[in-house]
Amino acid sequence: MKKVLRILGLLLAGVVFLGACAATFVQVRGIPSYDKPQMAAQKIVATPTRIAHGQKIVNAMCVDCHRNPATGALSGKQLTELPPEFGKLYAANITQDQQHGIGRWTDEELVALLRTGIGRDGRYRVVMPNFRHMSDEDVASVIAYLHSTDRQVQPDPTPTHEQEPSFLAKALTNTVMKPLPMPDGAVVAPAPTDAVAYGRYLVVGRYKCYDCHSQDHQTNNHLEPEKSAGYLGGGIDFVTTDGSLIKSRNLTMDAETGLGDWTEAQFVQAVRYGQSPHGPLRTPMPKFTLMDETEARAIYAYLRTVPVLRNATPEDGAAAVATR
């Protein structure tokens, strides 16, 4: 018996030692870097149509994190809406500044960043959305806009703040939060006339609604978004402007805790102008004022096809939360 206990004790000590080594490795390594994705050289042609479309996408998807509220430039800021458990993380300067922004980046480096999350320096951009499922034309439009003469992307010499990740953030980026591979081939958006297919594209490709409205960032499946835990059922914690926590809402058609009692017109009003049937939407949910009605209606059409989940959040009332 003593021999068995001794062996168990040695095994336990070994496990503790290995755990301590792993924790030390993660703490020292921090957020990992990777080899820069290899791509053929390309030059994106900036047409007026692309620039206008790219401005729309950037203002919908990038501005909330990258715009300095004091200057209006996309020179980066602290991501205060993230739970403090992740540490202090910062959006980068994406103006055309040659030293501190993306002024020296090639088009293929920008494509690789948007697709995989890996920058020209090999650094993994933690918590930045990756747009693997965004169409090639949308990606080209974003880059065309970033190279445009618009005021908010003009060179701004503000240095990008160094990341201050917590041990949790370091551990996650060394385990479950990884860069994505480049798409295998061309990515083409469905025609807007196919409302459900187009709506799915908007949810997983252009606007990435599932990223915030599923169960957890850690369990989101970016290669196959529909396999994300609690797909579009909500539940991710965010920090509001007053420091309190708010959970993302259930976007499935559950009648009590989701959108099952919303009309199409009500959904369009909420997404574009932030006014839901039950009152104003709260931060950090952005208002997609540049989204046109065709897009909003297509998203609603697609959401009607998503498997229904019951997942109450505090806005649904105490009784609904108690029975979720």
LINMO-V295364 format. One record per pair of residues at least 4 apart in sequence whose C-alpha atoms are under 6 Angstrom apart, sorted by the first residue. I is the first residue (numbers start at 1). J is the second residue. D is the distance in whole Angstrom. If there is no record, write none. Layout:
# LINMO-V295364
i=I j=J d=D
i=I j=J d=D
This chain:
# LINMO-V295364
i=5 j=9 d=6
i=25 j=29 d=6
i=26 j=30 d=6
i=30 j=170 d=5
i=31 j=170 d=5
i=31 j=173 d=6
i=33 j=122 d=5
i=33 j=123 d=4
i=33 j=124 d=6
i=34 j=122 d=5
i=35 j=122 d=6
i=36 j=122 d=5
i=46 j=144 d=5
i=50 j=54 d=6
i=50 j=141 d=4
i=51 j=141 d=6
i=51 j=144 d=5
i=51 j=145 d=4
i=53 j=141 d=6
i=54 j=58 d=6
i=54 j=141 d=4
i=54 j=142 d=4
i=54 j=145 d=5
i=55 j=59 d=6
i=55 j=145 d=6
i=57 j=61 d=6
i=58 j=62 d=5
i=59 j=63 d=5
i=60 j=288 d=6
i=62 j=66 d=6
i=63 j=67 d=5
i=66 j=74 d=5
i=66 j=76 d=4
i=66 j=91 d=5
i=67 j=72 d=6
i=67 j=73 d=5
i=67 j=74 d=4
i=67 j=76 d=6
i=68 j=72 d=5
i=68 j=73 d=6
i=68 j=75 d=6
i=68 j=76 d=6
i=68 j=77 d=6
i=72 j=152 d=6
i=73 j=152 d=4
i=74 j=94 d=6
i=74 j=95 d=6
i=74 j=152 d=6
i=75 j=93 d=4
i=75 j=94 d=6
i=75 j=95 d=6
i=76 j=91 d=5
i=76 j=92 d=5
i=76 j=93 d=5
i=77 j=90 d=6
i=77 j=91 d=5
i=78 j=89 d=6
i=78 j=90 d=4
i=79 j=89 d=6
i=79 j=90 d=5
i=81 j=238 d=5
i=81 j=239 d=4
i=82 j=238 d=6
i=82 j=239 d=6
i=83 j=238 d=6
i=83 j=239 d=6
i=86 j=165 d=6
i=86 j=166 d=5
i=86 j=169 d=5
i=87 j=164 d=6
i=87 j=165 d=5
i=87 j=166 d=4
i=88 j=164 d=5
i=88 j=165 d=6
i=89 j=163 d=5
i=89 j=164 d=6
i=92 j=160 d=5
i=93 j=101 d=5
i=93 j=160 d=6
i=94 j=101 d=5
i=94 j=102 d=6
i=95 j=101 d=5
i=95 j=153 d=4
i=95 j=154 d=6
i=95 j=155 d=5
i=96 j=101 d=6
i=96 j=102 d=5
i=96 j=103 d=4
i=96 j=154 d=5
i=96 j=155 d=4
i=97 j=101 d=5
i=97 j=103 d=5
i=97 j=155 d=4
i=97 j=156 d=5
i=98 j=103 d=4
i=98 j=104 d=5
i=100 j=157 d=6
i=100 j=159 d=5
i=109 j=120 d=6
i=112 j=116 d=6
i=113 j=117 d=5
i=113 j=118 d=5
i=113 j=119 d=5
i=114 j=130 d=6
i=114 j=131 d=5
i=115 j=130 d=5
i=115 j=131 d=5
i=115 j=132 d=5
i=116 j=130 d=6
i=116 j=179 d=5
i=116 j=180 d=5
i=116 j=181 d=6
i=117 j=124 d=6
i=117 j=125 d=5
i=117 j=130 d=6
i=117 j=179 d=6
i=118 j=122 d=6
i=118 j=123 d=6
i=118 j=124 d=5
i=119 j=123 d=6
i=133 j=205 d=4
i=134 j=205 d=4
i=134 j=206 d=5
i=135 j=187 d=5
i=135 j=188 d=5
i=135 j=189 d=5
i=136 j=187 d=5
i=165 j=169 d=6
i=167 j=171 d=6
i=172 j=176 d=5
i=172 j=177 d=6
i=173 j=177 d=5
i=190 j=198 d=5
i=192 j=198 d=5
i=194 j=198 d=6
i=195 j=199 d=6
i=195 j=298 d=5
i=196 j=298 d=6
i=196 j=301 d=5
i=196 j=302 d=4
i=199 j=298 d=4
i=199 j=299 d=4
i=199 j=302 d=5
i=200 j=302 d=6
i=201 j=205 d=5
i=202 j=206 d=5
i=202 j=207 d=5
i=203 j=207 d=6
i=203 j=208 d=5
i=203 j=209 d=5
i=204 j=208 d=5
i=210 j=214 d=5
i=210 j=232 d=5
i=213 j=232 d=5
i=213 j=234 d=4
i=213 j=248 d=6
i=214 j=230 d=5
i=214 j=231 d=5
i=214 j=232 d=4
i=214 j=233 d=5
i=214 j=234 d=5
i=215 j=229 d=6
i=215 j=230 d=5
i=215 j=234 d=6
i=215 j=235 d=5
i=215 j=236 d=6
i=216 j=236 d=5
i=219 j=229 d=6
i=220 j=228 d=4
i=221 j=225 d=5
i=221 j=227 d=6
i=221 j=228 d=5
i=226 j=231 d=6
i=232 j=251 d=5
i=233 j=250 d=4
i=233 j=251 d=6
i=233 j=252 d=6
i=233 j=309 d=6
i=234 j=248 d=5
i=234 j=249 d=5
i=234 j=250 d=4
i=235 j=247 d=5
i=235 j=248 d=5
i=236 j=247 d=5
i=236 j=248 d=5
i=237 j=246 d=6
i=237 j=247 d=5
i=238 j=245 d=6
i=238 j=246 d=5
i=239 j=243 d=6
i=239 j=244 d=6
i=239 j=245 d=5
i=240 j=244 d=5
i=240 j=283 d=6
i=250 j=258 d=5
i=251 j=258 d=5
i=251 j=259 d=6
i=252 j=258 d=5
i=252 j=259 d=6
i=252 j=308 d=5
i=253 j=258 d=5
i=253 j=259 d=5
i=253 j=260 d=4
i=253 j=308 d=6
i=254 j=258 d=5
i=254 j=260 d=5
i=254 j=308 d=6
i=254 j=310 d=6
i=255 j=260 d=4
i=255 j=261 d=5
i=257 j=311 d=6
i=257 j=312 d=5
i=268 j=296 d=5
i=269 j=273 d=6
i=269 j=275 d=6
i=270 j=274 d=4
i=270 j=275 d=4
i=270 j=276 d=5
i=271 j=288 d=6
i=272 j=287 d=6
i=272 j=288 d=5
i=272 j=289 d=5
i=273 j=287 d=6
i=273 j=289 d=6
i=274 j=280 d=6
i=274 j=281 d=5
i=274 j=287 d=5
i=275 j=279 d=6
i=275 j=280 d=5
i=276 j=280 d=6
i=293 j=297 d=6
i=311 j=324 d=6
i=312 j=316 d=6
i=312 j=320 d=6
i=312 j=321 d=5
i=312 j=324 d=6
i=316 j=320 d=6
